[in-house]
Amino acid sequence: MLLRQIHYLIALAKTRHFGRAAEVCHVSQPALSSGLRHLEETLGVTLIQRGQRFEGFTPEGERLLAWARRLAADWDGMKQEAALCNARLTGSLRVGAIPTTLPVTPLFTEPYQAAHPGVRVEIQSLSSERIIRQLDEFELDLGLSYLEDARLQGFRTHFLYRERYVLLTRATSVPPRLDWAKAAEYPLCLLTPNMQNRRIIDAAFRDAGVTPCVKVETDSVFALYAHVRCAGLCGVVPHSLLYLFEMRQEVTAVPLEPELSRPIGLIARQQDLPPPVQAAAWDIATRLQLQARFDALIESLNLAIQPND
């Protein structure tokens, strides 16, 4: 019963609304409110500021909410460990991925599902900031994001690959390589300015002393490719995305100079006893050879990229 009340508290923190929290927990609102009051009585402290509607948590409630999240996560891990005792891992693996890594996720989820068919994988497209926050609040098991982030201190990380940037284009008579100044002259479709990928690209254009000719902005890599494929625009994308894009004769990828690269990796909360679903995923990720696979995509287009030391 106490664990159910803890889940009520976590749902209320996520929805900030009594009615929506009740829906998430599949109970009536009176049942949720009664359970939360019973939790307060058990702990001997007021957790919630109440009025005609939810008004937030008390300072004591904010402190105890972190413990509630940890208890819920530990209980899920305990259930997963029990499932392992029966030689079958079950549960949910929750992964947050920055948008440019979404096309890469099947290379990870396919072997994971083959090894652990009883686990349901949930993948969310999130900013690097939200991935870190939701990992810290036990709302995610793993993150797939940039590793060059000072906020990752204290998190567990594993390098997967360095993304290298190319110009995706349908233009004819494109040179085999382009510098950033020349790339800025092409009509571009780029990701939106609030995304870290776009900030990295903007910095490269600034370093070249140019302003890019941006015609369309989108928060979807799929929409970006559609505008290259169907609207005659160009895009600046990590070479890992070539794994997903349909590279026909009229669409090609041109390496940009000087080379711009950023490390991408797996991120998890540092725990003495990581949940089994997370530990199994981590083990599979350490055996992936993504860098060689993505670099081979460039080589298949006869566009050699010199690797960084």
TORDODREN-405961 format. One line per field, with one value per residue (C-alpha): residue number from 0; residue in three letters; x, y, z. Coordinates in steps of 0.25 Angstrom, whole numbers, plus 5000, padded with zeros to 4 digits. Layout:
nr: (NUM,...)
rest: (ALA,...)
u: (X,...)
v: (Y,...)
w: (Z,...)
***
This chain:
nr: (0,1,2,3,4,5,6,7,8,9,10,11,12,13,14,15,16,17,18,19,20,21,22,23,24,25,26,27,28,29,30,31,32,33,34,35,36,37,38,39,40,41,42,43,44,45,46,47,48,49,50,51,52,53,54,55,56,57,58,59,60,61,62,63,64,65,66,67,68,69,70,71,72,73,74,75,76,77,78,79,80,81,82,83,84,85,86,87,88,89,90,91,92,93,94,95,96,97,98,99,100,101,102,103,104,105,106,107,108,109,110,111,112,113,114,115,116,117,118,119,120,121,122,123,124,125,126,127,128,129,130,131,132,133,134,135,136,137,138,139,140,141,142,143,144,145,146,147,148,149,150,151,152,153,154,155,156,157,158,159,160,161,162,163,164,165,166,167,168,169,170,171,172,173,174,175,176,177,178,179,180,181,182,183,184,185,186,187,188,189,190,191,192,193,194,195,196,197,198,199,200,201,202,203,204,205,206,207,208,209,210,211,212,213,214,215,216,217,218,219,220,221,222,223,224,225,226,227,228,229,230,231,232,233,234,235,236,237,238,239,240,241,242,243,244,245,246,247,248,249,250,251,252,253,254,255,256,257,258,259,260,261,262,263,264,265,266,267,268,269,270,271,272,273,274,275,276,277,278,279,280,281,282,283,284,285,286,287,288,289,290,291,292,293,294,295,296,297,298,299,300,301,302,303,304,305,306,307,308)
rest: (MET,LEU,LEU,ARG,GLN,ILE,HIS,TYR,LEU,ILE,ALA,LEU,ALA,LYS,THR,ARG,HIS,PHE,GLY,ARG,ALA,ALA,GLU,VAL,CYS,HIS,VAL,SER,GLN,PRO,ALA,LEU,SER,SER,GLY,LEU,ARG,HIS,LEU,GLU,GLU,THR,LEU,GLY,VAL,THR,LEU,ILE,GLN,ARG,GLY,GLN,ARG,PHE,GLU,GLY,PHE,THR,PRO,GLU,GLY,GLU,ARG,LEU,LEU,ALA,TRP,ALA,ARG,ARG,LEU,ALA,ALA,ASP,TRP,ASP,GLY,MET,LYS,GLN,GLU,ALA,ALA,LEU,CYS,ASN,ALA,ARG,LEU,THR,GLY,SER,LEU,ARG,VAL,GLY,ALA,ILE,PRO,THR,THR,LEU,PRO,VAL,THR,PRO,LEU,PHE,THR,GLU,PRO,TYR,GLN,ALA,ALA,HIS,PRO,GLY,VAL,ARG,VAL,GLU,ILE,GLN,SER,LEU,SER,SER,GLU,ARG,ILE,ILE,ARG,GLN,LEU,ASP,GLU,PHE,GLU,LEU,ASP,LEU,GLY,LEU,SER,TYR,LEU,GLU,ASP,ALA,ARG,LEU,GLN,GLY,PHE,ARG,THR,HIS,PHE,LEU,TYR,ARG,GLU,ARG,TYR,VAL,LEU,LEU,THR,ARG,ALA,THR,SER,VAL,PRO,PRO,ARG,LEU,ASP,TRP,ALA,LYS,ALA,ALA,GLU,TYR,PRO,LEU,CYS,LEU,LEU,THR,PRO,ASN,MET,GLN,ASN,ARG,ARG,ILE,ILE,ASP,ALA,ALA,PHE,ARG,ASP,ALA,GLY,VAL,THR,PRO,CYS,VAL,LYS,VAL,GLU,THR,ASP,SER,VAL,PHE,ALA,LEU,TYR,ALA,HIS,VAL,ARG,CYS,ALA,GLY,LEU,CYS,GLY,VAL,VAL,PRO,HIS,SER,LEU,LEU,TYR,LEU,PHE,GLU,MET,ARG,GLN,GLU,VAL,THR,ALA,VAL,PRO,LEU,GLU,PRO,GLU,LEU,SER,ARG,PRO,ILE,GLY,LEU,ILE,ALA,ARG,GLN,GLN,ASP,LEU,PRO,PRO,PRO,VAL,GLN,ALA,ALA,ALA,TRP,ASP,ILE,ALA,THR,ARG,LEU,GLN,LEU,GLN,ALA,ARG,PHE,ASP,ALA,LEU,ILE,GLU,SER,LEU,ASN,LEU,ALA,ILE,GLN,PRO,ASN,ASP)
u: (5000,5011,5018,5005,5004,5019,5015,5003,5013,5022,5010,5006,5020,5020,5006,5004,4989,4981,4972,4982,4991,4979,4977,4992,4990,4977,4970,4959,4963,4957,4965,4978,4975,4972,4985,4994,4988,4990,5005,5006,5000,5010,5022,5017,5020,5011,5016,5006,5001,4986,4976,4964,4975,4989,4998,5012,5020,5024,5039,5039,5031,5041,5052,5044,5040,5055,5054,5041,5047,5058,5049,5041,5053,5059,5046,5046,5060,5057,5045,5055,5065,5054,5051,5065,5065,5054,5064,5055,5057,5044,5040,5043,5055,5053,5063,5064,5071,5075,5068,5080,5083,5069,5072,5084,5075,5071,5085,5084,5070,5070,5081,5075,5061,5067,5074,5063,5049,5042,5046,5038,5047,5042,5050,5047,5053,5058,5068,5081,5076,5064,5071,5080,5069,5060,5072,5074,5059,5059,5049,5059,5069,5078,5082,5088,5094,5107,5118,5124,5115,5120,5107,5110,5120,5116,5108,5113,5116,5121,5126,5119,5124,5128,5118,5124,5117,5114,5105,5094,5090,5083,5091,5099,5114,5117,5132,5136,5139,5134,5138,5128,5129,5124,5114,5108,5104,5095,5080,5079,5069,5075,5070,5064,5073,5068,5075,5089,5092,5088,5097,5109,5106,5104,5118,5125,5119,5123,5137,5137,5133,5120,5105,5098,5086,5075,5062,5055,5056,5051,5052,5051,5062,5052,5046,5060,5063,5049,5053,5066,5060,5047,5049,5063,5069,5082,5084,5096,5095,5104,5109,5102,5089,5093,5090,5075,5074,5072,5084,5080,5088,5082,5085,5099,5107,5119,5129,5131,5145,5150,5144,5134,5132,5126,5126,5113,5111,5102,5098,5093,5091,5103,5097,5103,5092,5088,5074,5076,5069,5079,5091,5087,5086,5100,5106,5101,5105,5119,5120,5115,5125,5117,5129,5134,5120,5117,5130,5128,5115,5124,5134,5122,5119,5134,5135,5147,5148,5161,5159,5163,5173)
v: (5000,5010,5007,5011,5024,5027,5025,5035,5045,5043,5044,5057,5063,5059,5064,5076,5073,5063,5059,5056,5049,5040,5036,5033,5024,5018,5022,5032,5045,5043,5030,5038,5049,5039,5031,5044,5048,5035,5036,5049,5043,5031,5041,5051,5063,5071,5069,5076,5091,5089,5099,5098,5091,5086,5098,5091,5083,5088,5089,5076,5070,5074,5067,5055,5054,5051,5039,5034,5034,5026,5016,5014,5012,5002,4994,4993,4988,4978,4973,4972,4964,4955,4952,4949,4938,4932,4933,4944,4959,4967,4981,4994,5001,5016,5023,5038,5041,5055,5056,5054,5040,5035,5028,5021,5014,5002,4998,4997,4992,4981,4973,4977,4972,4959,4956,4961,4960,4961,4976,4987,4998,5013,5023,5038,5050,5060,5071,5068,5077,5069,5055,5059,5064,5052,5043,5050,5048,5034,5036,5030,5018,5023,5035,5036,5049,5058,5054,5068,5074,5078,5074,5060,5060,5049,5041,5028,5030,5021,5026,5021,5029,5043,5049,5056,5067,5067,5075,5067,5072,5069,5080,5076,5078,5079,5078,5066,5074,5088,5098,5104,5118,5111,5103,5115,5120,5108,5109,5102,5094,5093,5089,5099,5109,5103,5090,5087,5081,5095,5102,5094,5097,5111,5112,5106,5116,5127,5122,5123,5137,5135,5135,5123,5124,5118,5116,5106,5102,5089,5081,5068,5061,5054,5067,5072,5061,5062,5077,5072,5061,5068,5083,5086,5090,5086,5081,5080,5067,5057,5046,5035,5040,5034,5020,5024,5033,5027,5032,5032,5037,5051,5052,5052,5056,5065,5065,5079,5085,5088,5075,5077,5065,5063,5050,5043,5033,5026,5033,5027,5031,5026,5014,5003,4994,4998,4992,4979,4985,4996,4987,4978,4990,4995,4982,4982,4996,4993,4983,4992,4996,5009,5018,5008,5006,5020,5024,5012,5020,5031,5022,5015,5028,5029,5041,5037,5044,5044,5039,5048,5043)
w: (5000,5003,4990,4983,4991,4987,4972,4974,4979,4967,4958,4964,4963,4948,4945,4955,4955,4964,4953,4943,4954,4957,4942,4941,4953,4948,4961,4965,4969,4983,4984,4980,4990,5001,4998,4999,5012,5018,5013,5020,5033,5032,5030,5040,5030,5021,5007,4998,4998,4996,4991,4981,4973,4974,4978,4979,4989,5003,5005,5012,5001,4991,4999,5001,4987,4983,4993,4987,4973,4978,4985,4973,4964,4974,4974,4959,4960,4970,4961,4949,4958,4962,4947,4945,4955,4946,4934,4927,4929,4928,4930,4923,4918,4917,4907,4904,4891,4885,4872,4863,4870,4868,4854,4862,4872,4864,4864,4879,4881,4871,4878,4892,4888,4882,4895,4905,4897,4911,4912,4906,4901,4901,4893,4895,4887,4897,4898,4905,4917,4919,4918,4929,4938,4935,4938,4951,4955,4951,4939,4930,4930,4919,4911,4897,4896,4895,4904,4904,4915,4929,4935,4933,4944,4954,4943,4937,4922,4911,4897,4885,4873,4868,4859,4847,4839,4824,4815,4810,4796,4782,4776,4763,4761,4776,4779,4787,4799,4804,4814,4823,4816,4803,4810,4816,4801,4799,4803,4816,4824,4838,4852,4861,4869,4882,4879,4883,4869,4863,4873,4869,4854,4856,4864,4852,4843,4852,4853,4837,4838,4830,4832,4826,4816,4825,4818,4827,4841,4847,4860,4852,4845,4836,4832,4829,4820,4813,4810,4804,4796,4791,4793,4787,4800,4806,4821,4830,4837,4845,4836,4845,4839,4826,4832,4831,4819,4805,4798,4783,4772,4772,4787,4793,4805,4804,4816,4822,4825,4835,4841,4852,4861,4874,4883,4885,4896,4906,4919,4932,4947,4955,4964,4972,4968,4954,4950,4942,4929,4929,4932,4921,4911,4916,4913,4899,4896,4900,4889,4878,4867,4862,4858,4848,4843,4841,4835,4825,4820,4815,4809,4801,4795,4791,4800,4810,4823,4830,4845,4857,4866)
***
